[in-house]
């Protein structure tokens, strides 16, 4: 059976920028007080997924 949507097959130039207040802030929920900010960002990156060549889809952009 085919997949209706497979995020790992996105175009290699596909990119999502999450605007954050400061470098290292998590991009979106999930929020977990028991984890460090870097662990939370890593979890956000895992949820955002990758492109067809396995590069990260998401990155942060600090608001100015």
N, C-alpha and C positions, 0 to 999 in steps of 0.2 A: 504494500500500500504506500502511495506517495505521501510526502509531507506537504501540507498546505503552506507552511511557512518554516523555513529553516534559517535561523539567523546566522549560522556559520557559512552560509553561501552568499552573504552580502558582497557587493562589489568591493574590491580591495581599497578603493579610495573613499569608501563610506566612512564618515567620521561624525561623532556626536560630541559636542562640547557642553560640559556642565559648568555653569557659572557658580562660583563659590566665593565666600567672603575672604578667605585666607588660604594660602597654599596648604594642602594636606587635609582640608575639610572634606568630609564625606559628601558625595554628590547627591544622594537621595536616600530615602529609607531603603534598606533596613537599618534601624538604629539599635545598637546594643551597647549599653553602658559598661558592660563587663569586658569589652574589647578596646584595644587602642584605636586611635583615629586611623592609623595606617592599616590595621586589620579591617576596619569598616570600609575604607576606600578599596581595599583588595576585594572585599565581598561585593561591593558595588560593581567593580570591574568585571568580576565573574558573571554577575547577573546581566550586565550589558552585552557580553559576548564578544565575538571575534568576526573577522571577515573571512573570505574563502582562503586567503593565504595565512590565516591564523594570527594576523596582527590585531592589536587591541582596537576596538571600535570607539571607546570612550576616552576622554581626557578632560582635565580641568582647565578652566579659564578663570583667573582671579578677577573679580569685579573691581573696577576702578572708580 
